[in-house]
Amino acid sequence: MNNSKYFFQFLGISYFFLTGSINIQAQVTIDTLSRFAEIKFEAQKNQVVFHAETPALSQIAGAPEAFYTYFWEFGDGHYSFEEQPTHTFARSGDYNVRLVATNNYDDGKPPISRPKLTSVSEISENTVVADENAQLLTEHNALRLLKNREPMPNETMEMVLSYVNDKPYATDGRIYLFFNDQQFEKNNFDLPEIRMYYGEYASSDSFKELAYQSISQNDFILSTGWKPSEIGLEKIPDSLLKQNLQETLTRAYEEYRNVKVIDYNQMPSGQTRNIFFTFKTTPEMLKDTSAILTVKSVWIPERTYDIHQVRTMEMEIVTSHDPNKMAVYNARLNYRMVRGKEMKYKIRFQNNGEGPAKTIRLDTDVSVIFDKQSLKIIDTYPKVPICPDGREVNYSCIDTLYYQDKISFVFKNIYLPGSQQKGVQERDSTKGFVKYSLAFGKDFHKVKTHSQTAIIFDKNEPIITNTATTRFKPGFSPGIRMGYNYTFPKESTTNRTVTEDGLVYTIDQVGTKETSHGFFMGATYSPYKAYKKYFQAELYLERQFSNSDAQFEFLLNSATGNVFWLQRTESMHIEQTNLQFVPASFRYNLNSVFGVGVGVITHFRWSGTITDQLEKRYFQYNSANPDELGTEIPDFYLKMERKTALGFQWEDAAPFVDITGGISRIGPSAGIRYLYPIKNQRSILQFYAIWKF
C-alpha cells in the first residue's frame, strides 16, 4: 500500500482547520421601501434651472440633522453639486440629465432617480458656458478626481475625472484609471459605465509596448520653443510633473487589479473636459467600514512623452452616509512586518451648522500598542501649521494634547463655513480632515485596536464617529516538535486455557504485563505569535516499542503416562512507525512564559512488525514436593519465534491536556502532555520540546 497519500491528506486536513474560514454572513434587514427623487426643471431657451423633489428623510437617532447632497450630470459633459443648479447649454439638442441624491444622517436607502430628457431648441445670444479651466489650473494643476459620496455596500458611486489642456496647441493624450486595490482579497468595485462627451475612446492596455520619449520639463521647453508662461508649466510644481512613466505604470499595475485606458486626439488648447464613471460595489465588497480604498489616475498630456501626472483618490467604506468619520489605511496587518513601521489614520468632519466654526476639537482614542509620542501630523484641512509649544497665538494652527489613552487635535483660530450658512455654495468648503500616523511601541501584543473620535465644533455637543479597527493577520508560524511518549504499564490477571499433547489445561490467574514507550519528531502549524487563544495543528512520526509478557506453569500428564511440570513463557514485541495527527488543538497563552492546551490526537499505524516468542521448559515432577518445580529436563527445551508484518491502519484517538513553559508565543519551550486513548485506555505522558519560528 502506498502510505504517502495519507500523509498529504492529513496535511490538507490540518491546513483546512487552521486557515480555512467559514463565511458567516450576518442577517441583514433589507429596506424594501423604494424612494424616488424626481428631476424638475424650468427652461428659458438654453438656460435651465434644475431642482429635485425628494422623499422625506428618516433621521438617525443621535446624529446631526439629516440632509441631502446632490450630484447633477447635465448630459453635455458638465456637472454640479448644487441643490438647485442653473446650467446653460452651449448647443441645441436633447440632453439626458442625471441626478444622484445622497441621504446624509438618514437610515434609509438613497432615493432612486431616473434620467430626464431635456430638449434645448433655442440658443440665447451672448451665451457663455462656465468653464472650470481657471479653477483646475490654479487649484488642481490641470487634473482632478471627484466623487459624489463614499462607497457603501449595494450602492453605486459616481466619479468625475476632469482634465484641461494647458498647452497653447492641440494635444493627443492618454488617461489610465486604476481601481480595486491588490491589498484587499476581493474586488470592491465593478465599473459598468463610462460616459465621455468629447470624442475620447477606450484604448488597449499596451503601455509595455509603447516607447515613450523620456523628456524633462526644460528639454520639453527647448524642443518645442514654448515659454513656460505660454504653456502654464510655471504654475505646476516640479513634484507633480512626474517622469519615468514606465516605473509609475508598473507600480500601479502591481497595486491594482483593474485598469481602464482612455485616449483622446487633438484636444484644443484651453479646453476642460470631464469623464464620468459609475462604480457599483460588489456583493463581496470589503465589509470593514474603517478601511480606506483608493482609485488612481495617471494622465499623460502628450502620448509621445513620458511627462505625466498622478492623482490618488481615497474612499472610506460606510454603512450610512455620515460626513464625520474615522478610517485607517491598513486594517489588516502582518505582525512579523510591523515593527518599525507606522499606522496611518484619517479623521474627517463637516460643519453642518448655520455659521462658521472657529475651534474644532477631535478627541481620538489611541490603543496601548502605539507610542503616542511618535505622533506625526501628515496633512490637514484647513491647511494650518502646528501650534508652538507653551504660548498662545492669534493665527490659525493645530494643537495636540496628550492623555492616558487619547490624543486631542485642536484646530484653533480657523474659519470653517457651515453647510447651512448663507452664501455657501461649495459643500466641500465645509469639510475638513486630519491625517496622522503613529508608530508601534517597543513591546506590544498581537491584539485588535479600536479607535473612535469625538468631534466638537466650538462649544456644541460632541459627534461620535464610527470605530476604526485594525486586526493582525494570523500569519504562519511553523514549529519543530520532538519528545518522548511514556505509556503507563498495564498488569492484568486472567484465566487461560492451553492445549498440550492433545489435552486442554485451564490455568488460573495468569499474570500479563504490558509496557510501551516511543520517540517522536514532527512539525506544528499555528498562527504567528498569538497573544492569547489560538489553534494549533501537529503532525509527527513516532517510533514505538511495545512488549507484552506472560509466564506460568502447570502440571502436564504426557501421553506416555509421565508427569512433568511445564513452564510456558509467552512474549510479544512490537516495533512500529506511527503517524500522529492533531487537526486543531485549542491553546491559550497564560502569559509570555506559560501556555495550556486541549485537543484530540489521532493515532495511525504506518508500518511495523510483531515478533511472537514462545518458550517451553520442562521440569521433573517431584511427588514428595508437588508444589515446586523439580530438576529441569534440557532435552525437552523448546523455543519458537514468529514475525508478522503490519500495514497501515487507524489505531486510536486520545483526548489530551498539556502545559508548556518557556517562550510561549515564539521560540523554544518545553511541555508535558497527558493523553488518555479512547480504545486502549492506557494513560500516556508525553514529554516534549518545541521551537516555533
N, C-alpha and C positions, 0 to 999 in steps of 0.2 A: 504494500500500500504506500502511496506517495504521501507521506505525512506533512510535507511542506505546505500543502494547500491549506491545512488547518491553521498553520501559523499565521498566514496572511489574512485568513478570515478573522482570527482573533484581533489582529491589529486593526482591521477595519471596524470591528465592533467597538474597540476601545476609542478609536477616533470619533465614532458616532456619539458615544456617550459624553465625550468631553467637549467636542467642538460643534456637534450638531445642535441646532436650536429649533424649538417649536414656535412657529409663528402664530402667536395668540393675538387675534385682533379684538380689541375692545369693542363691545357692543355700542354702537353709536346711534343715538336717536336722530333720525333723518327728518329735517324740516321739509315737509312736503307742500308747504304753502307757497304757491307761486306768487311772486310780486313783480310788478311791471313798472317801468319808468317810461313814459310816453314822451316822444320828442314833439315839441310845439315850436312854431316859428312864425315870424311876421316879416314879410319882404317888401322892400321898397327898391324896385328894379334889382340891381345886383348886390344890394346891401341887405343882409338878413340878420335878424335878431332871433337867437335861439333861447329856449328855456325848456325845462322838463317838469312834467307832472309826476311826482314821486310818491310812493306809499308812505304811510306814517311809520316813524321809527319806533323800535322796541328797545327801550333804554336798558343797558346793562346796569344792574344794581351796583351802586357804589362808585360808578365811573363818572367822569365829567359828562356834560350834556351831549347827547348824541347829535351827529350832523352828517350831511352828505358831502362828499367831494366828487368832482365831475371831470371826465375826460371826453372831449369832443374831437372827432376826426371829420373834417368837412368834405372829404372826397376829392379834394384838389391838391393834396399834399400839405395842407396846413392843419393846425390843431389848436386847441385851447384847453386850459384847466379852469376857466372861469365858470361860475354858476350860470350866468346868462350872457354868453359871449355875443358880440356883434362881429360878423365876418363879411368881408367884401370879396366877391368872386371876380376874378380878372376877366373871365370869358363867359359867354353864354353857353348853356348846355344843361344836362341833367347830372346832378351830383348825389351820390349815396352818402348821406350823413349818418355817422355812428355816434352813439353815446354809451359810455360805461360809467355808471354811478356806483360809488362805494359808500357803504353804511359804516361810519365810524362810531364806536361805543354802542353798537347795536348787536343784539344776539340772534338776529335772523339772517337769512341769505341776502346777498346783494340783489337788487331788483334787476330783472331781465329787460333789455331794451332792444327793439327791432330797428334795423337801419331804416331811414326815411328818405325817400327820393325828393330832392329839392330841385325844381326847374328854374333856371335863370334864362330869360328871353331877351332882356334889355340891359344894356350896359350904360351906366351914367357917365356923363362927360367928366373929365379930370379924375378918373378912377385911380386911386392909389391903394395898392395892396401892401399891408405891413410886411416888412422884411426883417428877419432875425439876424441879418448879416452882421450888423454892428455889435449886437449882444454876443453872438457866437465868437467873433474875433476878440473882443475885449475880455469876456468872462470865461470862455471855454476854449480859447485857442483853436477855433475853427472846427472842433469836434465835440459832440455832446451825446450822452446817453441819458434818457429819462424813462421812468416807469410810472404808471398811474396808481399802483398800490403794491404792497408787499405780497409775495406769493402765499396762497392759502390752499390747503388740500381741496380738490374738486372745484377749483375756480380757474378762470382764465386771468391773464395779466397782459396788459398792453405795454409795449415798449417802443420808444421813438429813438431812432438814431439820426442825428442831424449833423450835416457837414456843409462846408462852404468853400468854394474855390476862391482863395485869396490871392491867386496869381493874376497878373494882368493879361492872361491869354487862356484859351480853352485847354482843358486837360483831359487825359484819359486815366482813370484811376481804378482802384480796387479796394473792396471792403471785406474783411473777414469778421464773422461773428461766431465766437466760440461759446458753447454752453454745455451744461451737465458736467460738473466737476468730477475729475477722476477720484478724488479723495473719498467720495461717497460711493457706497457699494452699488447702488442702483440709480437709474436716471430719475431726475426730479421733474423734467420738462419734456413735453413734445412741442414741436413748432409747426402747427397745422397751416398757418397762413402768413405770408409776407405780402405787403401791399406797397408797390413802388409806382410813382407818378411821373417820373422824368426820363423814362426810357432805360433805366437800369435793367440788368438782366442777370440771371443766375449763371455762374461760371463753374467750370470744373475745378476740382481741388488739385492743382498741379504746381504748387509752389516749388517742389523739389526739382522740377524740370526747367523752371524758368531761370534765366540768367539775369538777375538784377545787377545793374551797374552801381557799384559802390561809389558814392559821391558825397562829399562833405558839403556843409552849407556854403562855405566860402568858394569851394570848387564849383558848386552849382551856380553861384552868382557870377563867377568868372566865365563859365561856359555859356551862360545864357545872355550875359550882358546886362541883366536887370540889376537895378539898385535895390538894396534892402527895403527902402521906403516904398518902392514901387510894387513889391511883391508881398509886403507885410511880414517879412521874416524878422524884422527888428522887434516885432511885438510878441514873438513866440520865444519863450525861454529855451536855451540850448538843450535842457534836460528833456523837453517834450519832443524835440526833433531827433528821434532815435535813428541810429544807423545799425548796420548788421541785421538786416531783415531776416536772413536765414536763421539766425540764432533766436530771434523773437518768435518766429513761427514754430520752430522746432520745440521750443519750450511750451508754447501754447498748446501744441498737439499733445504734449506729454501731460498737460494739466487738465485737458477737457476731452470728452468722448465725441462730441458732435461739433460740426462747423458748417456754416453757410458762407459761400463765397459769392460776392456780387461785384460785377464790373459795370463801368459806365464809360461812355465815349463822348468826347468833345463837350464837356461841361463848360458853359460860358463863364467868363470871368465875373466874379462878384455874386454869383448865384448861390442861394441857400436851398438845400434840399432836405427832405425828411423821408425816411423809410420807416414803415410801421410793421411791427412784429406782434403777432398774437401767440403768446405762450399758454399752454394748457398743462396744468400739473398732472402728473401721472398717478395711478392708483397706488403705486409703490413708493410714492414720494416720501422723503425723509420726514419722520414724524417729530423729530427733535426741534421744538419751537425756539430753542436758544442758539441754533446753529446759523451760520452765515453762508449763503450760496453766492456765487459770482457769475457774471457774464462778462466776457472780454471782447473788445473790438480792436482790430488792427486796421488802420486806414493808411493806404498808400496813395498819396495825392497824384503821383505820376508813376504808372506801372513799370516804366523802364528804369526807375531809380529805386534805391533801397531806403531812402529817407522816408520815415513813417511815423505815425503817432499811435499810441496805445491808450485805451480807456478801459477801466475795470469798474463795473457797477456792482455794488454789494446789495444783497437782498436777504431779508430775515424772514424765516417762515413764521406765520402767525396762525392762530386759531380764530381770532377775531381781529378786525381792523382797529388797531389801537396805536396812535402816533407815539405813545410813550412805551418804550420797550428796551429790554436789555438783551444782548446777544454775545456769544463767544465765538471766536474764529475757528477753533478746533475743538469740537465737543468730544472727540474720541482720540485718546492719547495712547502712545506706546510708552509704557512705563520704563522700558530699558533705555529709551532715547531722550527722555525729557530733561534729564539733569543738565543744567547749564543753559536751558532754553527758557523762553518767556511765553506766557499766555497773553493773548490779546483779547480785550473786551471792548464793546461799544454800547454806550447808553445814548439813546435818542429821545428827544422830548419835543413837545409842541405846546406853545402858549395858545390856549383856546379861549382866552378871556377877551373882554371888550376893550382892554387897554394894554399898554406895553408892560413887560416885566423888566425890572431893574436889577433884581437879585434872584438868582436861581441856585438852589442847593440840591445836590444829589448825594444822598446818604446811601452808600453802597456796601453790602456785605462782602467780607473778604474771608476766604477759607483759611484755616490754620496751616494748610500745606504751603501757603505762599508767604514770601518775605515782603511785608508791607513797605519796608524801606527801599525796596527795589523798584518802586512805582516810577513809571515813565509815562508822561502825557504825550501821546503821539500826534494827536490832532484834535482840534475843537472847532465848533461853530456855535456862536460867533467866534471869529478868529481873534484870540486875545493872548497876550503874553502871560507868563506865570507871575503871580504877585510876589514882590520882595518879602523876605522874612523880617518880622519884627516891626513893621511900620505900615501905617495906613497910607493909601494913595488915592488920588481923585481921578485916576484914569481906569479904563476897562482892563480887567485881568482875571485870572482864575487862581483861586487859592485851594490848598489841600490841607485837610485836618485829619489827624490820625487818632483812632480809638482802638480799643482792645480787639474788636472783630469787625471794624468798619473803617472806611475811608470816606470822607466828605469832600466832594468837589463843589466849590462855590464860585459861581460867576458873579463878579462884583462890577457895579457901575456900568451895566450894559443897557442896551435898548433892544428888546426882542418884541416885535409887534404882536398883537393878539389877532387871532384869526377872525374874530368878530369886531375888530376895530374898524372904524370908519376910514375909508380911503385905502385899505389894504386889499390889493388885488392878487398879489403873488403869495399863495399859501405857503410855498417853501420858505419864504422870508420869516415865517412864524415858527420855524423848526430849528432845532439845534442838536448838537451831539457832543459827546466826549469819547474819544478813542484812547485807550491806555493799555499798558502792559504791566505784568507782574512776573517776577522770577520765582521759581520754587525755592523753598527753604533748604537748609542744609540736610535736615533729616525729616522726611515726610513719608507718609504711608500711602498705600495704594487704595485711596477712598474716593468716592464721588464728591464733587463740590457743588454747592448750591449758593447762588447769589441773587439777591433782589436789590432793587433801588427804590428809595422813597424820594420822589421828585417834589420839591416845594418851590412854587412860584411866589416870590415876595413873602407875604405872611398868610398865604392860603393854606388850606388843608393839604396834606401830602397825597400824592398819587402814587400808588404802589405798582411797580412793573411786574411782568412775568418773572419766573425763576430761570436764570441761565445755569444750565447744568453741564458739568464736564464729567466724563467717565473714562476710566482707563481700559484699554483693550485687554482681554485676558492674557494675551501673549502665549508663548510656548516655552515651557521650562522642562527640558529633558533631564533625566537623572539616572545615575548608576546605583543599583541596589544589590547588595550581596549579604549573605549571612548563613546561619546555621539553624536547622529545624531539629528540635528535640521532642520526640513523642514519648509521653509518659508510658512506662512499661505496663503490660497487662498480664496478670496471673489469674488463671481460672482452673477449676477442677470439674471434671466430667466423668461419666461412666463410659467405658469403651468396650466394644466387642472386637475380638481378634480371632481370626481363623488360622490355626496352625495344625498341620498334619491332618487336615480334614475335620478337625474338631473346633467348635466355637467356644471361646472363653470370654466371660464377662469380667472386666476389671473395674473395681470401684475406685473412685476418687483419683483419676489420672490427672496430674498437675501439668499445665501448659503455661509457658512464659513467652510473651511476645515483646520484642523490642524493635525500635526503629529510629533512625536519625538520617539527616541528609544535609547537603550543602547546596546552595543556590546562588545564582547570579543573573541579573537581568536589568531591565530598564523601567523607568517610570515616565509618565506623561502628566503634566499638571500645568495650570496657569502660572505665569511668571510672578513670583514674589507676591502671592496673595496675602492680603492683610489679615483677614480673619477666617472666613469659611471658604472652602473651595472643594472641588472634586479632583480625584487623582486616579489614574489608571496604572496598572502594573502588569508586566509580562516578563516572566523569567523561567529559566530552566533549572531543574533540581536533579541532583544525583542522589538517589535514596537507597539506603541499605536497611533491609528488614530481616529479622530472624524469628523463628518460632521453634521452640524446643519442648519435647516431652519425653520423659523416661519412666518406665515402670517394669515390674517383673511379675511373673505368675508361674504357677506350678503346671508343668506340661507333662501329660501322660502320652508317651510315644506309642506308635503302632506296635513296637516290639515288646511293649509291656514295661519298659523302663520309665522311671520318673525323673524329670530334670526340673531345675529352676531355669526359666528363660528370662533374660533381661533384654528388654527391647528399647532402643533409643531412636526416636523419630525427630528429624530436624528439617526445616525448610529455610533456605536462604534466598532472598530475592534482591536482585540488583536491577534498578530500573531508572530510566531517564523520564522525568515528568515535566509537563508543561503546566505552569500555574498562571492563572489569569484573573486579574481583578478588573472588571469592566469599569467600575466607578465607585471608589470609596469616598465617603464624606469625611473631610478633615477640617479641623479648627485649630488655628494658631492661638494659644492662650496668651502668648506674648512673643517676643523675638527669640526666645530660647526654647520654650516647651510647646508641643503641639499634641493633639489627640486625634484619633480617627476610628471610624467604624466602617464595616463593609462585609462583603462576602467574596471569598476566594473560590474559584472553580479549579478543580484538580483533574488533569488529564494525564493518562499514562501514554508516553510517546513510544517507548520500546523498553524491553527488558528481558531478563531470564530468571527462571525459577530452578533452583537446584534442590532436589529432594534427596535426602540421605536416610537410609535405614540400616541400623547396626544391631546385630543379634549376638549375644554372648550366653553361652550355656554353662550351667554350674551343676555339680553333682548334688543330689538330694540327700540330706543327712536326716534320717528318720529320728535320730536322737534329738536333733535340734531343728525341727522342720521350719521354723520361722526365720532362719538365717540362711544366706547363700553358702553353699559349700565350695569345694575346690572347682576352679574354672576348668572347662574341658576345651583346650585350644583347638583341637581338630574340628570342632563344630562351629568355630567362629565364622560369622558371615557379615559382609558389609556390601550394600548396594547403593548406587547413585544414579539419578536420572535428571537430565536437564531439559527444560521446556522453554521455547522462545515465546515471548509475549508481544502482542501487537498493540496498536493504538486503540484506546477506549477511554470513555469518561469514567472516572472512578468515584469522585465525591465532591461535595461542596461544603464549605465551612464558614460560618459567620465568625467575625473577629473584632476585637478591640485592641487598640495599641496606644502607646505613648512614645514620643520622641523627645530627645534633648540635644541641644547643640545650637546651630544656627538654623532656626526652624523654617525661615522663609526662603533662603537661598544659601547654598554652601553645604558644608558637611554636618551631619548629625547622626546619632545612633538611637536605636529604639528597641523596644521589646513588644511582641505581639502575642496575644493569646487567641488560639483558634480552637473551635470545637466542631469537628467533622460531623455532619448530619448522619451519614451512613455508618462510618466506622466507630464513632462515639469514643474516640481516644483523644484526650486533650493534647494539644501541641503548643509548645513555647517556641517562638521564633525570635532569635536574636539577630539584629541586622545593623548594617551601616549604610548610609545613603548620602549621596552628594548630588545636589541639584545645581544646574547651571543656568 
